[in-house]
């Protein structure tokens, strides 16, 4: 009785290796299948969203560039108009000076400042 008990404990037990290997394969397969199941929708979303994002980025950058060009053109026009306004104000100030009014009245209307002997006082 003692000898049979010792022989059993030291002997290697027979294990069904096919069952263990298939369980291991299934577990690895399930892990990969889960990853594939997750990656496929993510890949499809990226495939759809990336071109949309790139197209919207292209359109928005084109619009921003147009607005920048428009603002630059408006600033240039504003500076030109301001310079023209300064020139016109200087010309107006020159035309309304007393000396220039006298010159223009003499040329266009034949009006001159009277001399001392031309004025008769009553």
Contact map, one row per residue, 1 for C-alpha under 8 A:
11111000000000000000000000000000000000000000000000000000000000000000000000000000000000000000000000000000000000000000000000
11111100000000000000000000000000000000000000000000000000000000000000000000000000000000000000000000000000000000000000000000
11111110000000000000000000000000000000000000000000000000000000000000000000000000000000000000000000000000000000000000000000
11111111000000000000000000000000000000000000000000000000000000000000000000000000000000000000000000000000000000000000000000
11111111100000000000000000000000000000000000000000000000000000000000000000000000000000000000000000000000000000000000000000
01111111110000000000000000000000000000000000000000000000000000000000000000000000000000000000000000000000000000000000000000
00111111111000000000000000000000000000000000000000000000000000000000000000000000000000000000000000000000000000000000000000
00011111111000000000000000000000000000000000000000000000000000000000000000000000000000000000000000000000000000000000000000
00001111111000000000000000000000000000000000000000000000000000000000000000000000000000000000000000000000000000000000000000
00000111111100000000000000000000000000000000000000000000000000000000000000000000000000000000000000000000000000000000000000
00000011111110000000000000000000000000000000000000000000000000000000000000000000000000000000000000000000000000000000000000
00000000011111000000000000000000000000000000000000000000000000000000000000000000000000000000000000000000000000000000000000
00000000001111100000000000000000000000000000000000000000000000000000000000000000000000000000000000000000000000000000000000
00000000000111110000000000000000000000000000000000000000000000000000000000000000000000000000000000000000000000000000000000
00000000000011111000000000000000000000000000000000000000000000000000000000000000000000000000000000000000000000000000000000
00000000000001111111000000000000000000000000000000000000000000000000000000000000000000000000000000000000000000000000000000
00000000000000111111100000000000000000000000000000000000000000000000000000000000000000000000000000000000000000000000000000
00000000000000011111110000000000000000000000000000000000000000000000000000000000000000000000000000000000000000000000000000
00000000000000011111111000000000000000000000000000000000000000000000000000000000000000000000000000000000000000000000000000
00000000000000011111111100000000000000000000000000000000000000000000000000000000000000000000000000000000000000000000000000
00000000000000001111111110000000000000000000000000000000000000000000000000000000000000000000000000000000000000000000000000
00000000000000000111111111000000000000000000000000000000000000000000000000000000000000000000000000000000000000000000000000
00000000000000000011111111100000000000000000000000000000000000000000000000000000000000000000000000000000000000000000000000
00000000000000000001111111110000000000000000000000000000000000000000000000000000000000000000000000000000000000000000000000
00000000000000000000111111111000000000000000000000000000000000000000000000000000000000000000000000000000000000000000000000
00000000000000000000011111111100000000000000000000000000000000000000000000000000000000000000000000000000000000000000000000
00000000000000000000001111111110000000000000000000000000000000000000000000000000000000000000000000000000000000000000000000
00000000000000000000000111111111000000000000000000000000000000000000000000000000000000000000000000000000000000000000000000
00000000000000000000000011111111100000000000000000000000000000000000000000000000000000000000000000000000000000000000000000
00000000000000000000000001111111110000000000000000000000000000000000000000000000000000000000000000000000000000000000000000
00000000000000000000000000111111111000000000000000000000000000000000000000000000000000000000000000000000000000000000000000
00000000000000000000000000011111111100000000000000000000000000000000000000000000000000000000000000000000000000000000000000
00000000000000000000000000001111111110000000000000000000000000000000000000000000000000000000000000000000000000000000000000
00000000000000000000000000000111111111000000000000000000000000000000000000000000000000000000000000000000000000000000000000
00000000000000000000000000000011111111100000000000000000000000000000000000000000000000000000000000000000000000000000000000
00000000000000000000000000000001111111110000000000000000000000000000000000000000000000000000000000000000000000000000000000
00000000000000000000000000000000111111111000000000000000000000000000000000000000000000000000000000000000000000000000000000
00000000000000000000000000000000011111111100000000000000000000000000000000000000000000000000000000000000000000000000000000
00000000000000000000000000000000001111111110000000000000000000000000000000000000000000000000000000000000000000000000000000
00000000000000000000000000000000000111111111000000000000000000000000000000000000000000000000000000000000000000000000000000
00000000000000000000000000000000000011111111100000000000000000000000000000000000000000000000000000000000000000000000000000
00000000000000000000000000000000000001111111110000000000000000000000000000000000000000000000000000000000000000000000000000
00000000000000000000000000000000000000111111111000000000000000000000000000000000000000000000000000000000000000000000000000
00000000000000000000000000000000000000011111111100000000000000000000000000000000000000000000000000000000000000000000000000
00000000000000000000000000000000000000001111111110000000000000000000000000000000000000000000000000000000000000000000000000
00000000000000000000000000000000000000000111111111000000000000000000000000000000000000000000000000000000000000000000000000
00000000000000000000000000000000000000000011111111100000000000000000000000000000000000000000000000000000000000000000000000
00000000000000000000000000000000000000000001111111110000000000000000000000000000000000000000000000000000000000000000000000
00000000000000000000000000000000000000000000111111111000000000000000000000000000000000000000000000000000000000000000000000
00000000000000000000000000000000000000000000011111111100000000000000000000000000000000000000000000000000000000000000000000
00000000000000000000000000000000000000000000001111111110000000000000000000000000000000000000000000000000000000000000000000
00000000000000000000000000000000000000000000000111111111000000000000000000000000000000000000000000000000000000000000000000
00000000000000000000000000000000000000000000000011111111100000000000000000000000000000000000000000000000000000000000000000
00000000000000000000000000000000000000000000000001111111110000000000000000000000000000000000000000000000000000000000000000
00000000000000000000000000000000000000000000000000111111111000000000000000000000000000000000000000000000000000000000000000
00000000000000000000000000000000000000000000000000011111111100000000000000000000000000000000000000000000000000000000000000
00000000000000000000000000000000000000000000000000001111111110000000000000000000000000000000000000000000000000000000000000
00000000000000000000000000000000000000000000000000000111111111000000000000000000000000000000000000000000000000000000000000
00000000000000000000000000000000000000000000000000000011111111100000000000000000000000000000000000000000000000000000000000
00000000000000000000000000000000000000000000000000000001111111110000000000000000000000000000000000000000000000000000000000
00000000000000000000000000000000000000000000000000000000111111111000000000000000000000000000000000000000000000000000000000
00000000000000000000000000000000000000000000000000000000011111111100000000000000000000000000000000000000000000000000000000
00000000000000000000000000000000000000000000000000000000001111111110000000000000000000000000000000000000000000000000000000
00000000000000000000000000000000000000000000000000000000000111111111000000000000000000000000000000000000000000000000000000
00000000000000000000000000000000000000000000000000000000000011111111100000000000000000000000000000000000000000000000000000
00000000000000000000000000000000000000000000000000000000000001111111110000000000000000000000000000000000000000000000000000
00000000000000000000000000000000000000000000000000000000000000111111111000000000000000000000000000000000000000000000000000
00000000000000000000000000000000000000000000000000000000000000011111111100000000000000000000000000000000000000000000000000
00000000000000000000000000000000000000000000000000000000000000001111111110000000000000000000000000000000000000000000000000
00000000000000000000000000000000000000000000000000000000000000000111111111000000000000000000000000000000000000000000000000
00000000000000000000000000000000000000000000000000000000000000000011111111100000000000000000000000000000000000000000000000
00000000000000000000000000000000000000000000000000000000000000000001111111110000000000000000000000000000000000000000000000
00000000000000000000000000000000000000000000000000000000000000000000111111111000000000000000000000000000000000000000000000
00000000000000000000000000000000000000000000000000000000000000000000011111111100000000000000000000000000000000000000000000
00000000000000000000000000000000000000000000000000000000000000000000001111111110000000000000000000000000000000000000000000
00000000000000000000000000000000000000000000000000000000000000000000000111111111000000000000000000000000000000000000000000
00000000000000000000000000000000000000000000000000000000000000000000000011111111100000000000000000000000000000000000000000
00000000000000000000000000000000000000000000000000000000000000000000000001111111110000000000000000000000000000000000000000
00000000000000000000000000000000000000000000000000000000000000000000000000111111111000000000000000000000000000000000000000
00000000000000000000000000000000000000000000000000000000000000000000000000011111111100000000000000000000000000000000000000
00000000000000000000000000000000000000000000000000000000000000000000000000001111111110000000000000000000000000000000000000
00000000000000000000000000000000000000000000000000000000000000000000000000000111111111000000000000000000000000000000000000
00000000000000000000000000000000000000000000000000000000000000000000000000000011111111100000000000000000000000000000000000
00000000000000000000000000000000000000000000000000000000000000000000000000000001111111110000000000000000000000000000000000
00000000000000000000000000000000000000000000000000000000000000000000000000000000111111111000000000000000000000000000000000
00000000000000000000000000000000000000000000000000000000000000000000000000000000011111111100000000000000000000000000000000
00000000000000000000000000000000000000000000000000000000000000000000000000000000001111111110000000000000000000000000000000
00000000000000000000000000000000000000000000000000000000000000000000000000000000000111111111000000000000000000000000000000
00000000000000000000000000000000000000000000000000000000000000000000000000000000000011111111100000000000000000000000000000
00000000000000000000000000000000000000000000000000000000000000000000000000000000000001111111110000000000000000000000000000
00000000000000000000000000000000000000000000000000000000000000000000000000000000000000111111111000000000000000000000000000
00000000000000000000000000000000000000000000000000000000000000000000000000000000000000011111111100000000000000000000000000
00000000000000000000000000000000000000000000000000000000000000000000000000000000000000001111111110000000000000000000000000
00000000000000000000000000000000000000000000000000000000000000000000000000000000000000000111111110010000000000000000000000
00000000000000000000000000000000000000000000000000000000000000000000000000000000000000000011111110011000000000000000000000
00000000000000000000000000000000000000000000000000000000000000000000000000000000000000000001111111011000000000000000000000
00000000000000000000000000000000000000000000000000000000000000000000000000000000000000000000111111111000000000000000000000
00000000000000000000000000000000000000000000000000000000000000000000000000000000000000000000000111111100000000000000000000
00000000000000000000000000000000000000000000000000000000000000000000000000000000000000000000000011111110000000000000000000
00000000000000000000000000000000000000000000000000000000000000000000000000000000000000000000011111111111000000000000000000
00000000000000000000000000000000000000000000000000000000000000000000000000000000000000000000001111111111100000000000000000
00000000000000000000000000000000000000000000000000000000000000000000000000000000000000000000000001111111110000011000000000
00000000000000000000000000000000000000000000000000000000000000000000000000000000000000000000000000111111111000000000000000
00000000000000000000000000000000000000000000000000000000000000000000000000000000000000000000000000011111111110000000000000
00000000000000000000000000000000000000000000000000000000000000000000000000000000000000000000000000001111111111110000000000
00000000000000000000000000000000000000000000000000000000000000000000000000000000000000000000000000000111111111110000000000
00000000000000000000000000000000000000000000000000000000000000000000000000000000000000000000000000000011111111100000000000
00000000000000000000000000000000000000000000000000000000000000000000000000000000000000000000000000000001111111000000000000
00000000000000000000000000000000000000000000000000000000000000000000000000000000000000000000000000000001111111100000000000
00000000000000000000000000000000000000000000000000000000000000000000000000000000000000000000000000000000111111110000000000
00000000000000000000000000000000000000000000000000000000000000000000000000000000000000000000000000000000111011111000000000
00000000000000000000000000000000000000000000000000000000000000000000000000000000000000000000000000000100110001111100000000
00000000000000000000000000000000000000000000000000000000000000000000000000000000000000000000000000000100000000111110000000
00000000000000000000000000000000000000000000000000000000000000000000000000000000000000000000000000000000000000011111011000
00000000000000000000000000000000000000000000000000000000000000000000000000000000000000000000000000000000000000001111111000
00000000000000000000000000000000000000000000000000000000000000000000000000000000000000000000000000000000000000000111111000
00000000000000000000000000000000000000000000000000000000000000000000000000000000000000000000000000000000000000000011111100
00000000000000000000000000000000000000000000000000000000000000000000000000000000000000000000000000000000000000000111111100
00000000000000000000000000000000000000000000000000000000000000000000000000000000000000000000000000000000000000000111111110
00000000000000000000000000000000000000000000000000000000000000000000000000000000000000000000000000000000000000000000111111
00000000000000000000000000000000000000000000000000000000000000000000000000000000000000000000000000000000000000000000001111
00000000000000000000000000000000000000000000000000000000000000000000000000000000000000000000000000000000000000000000000111
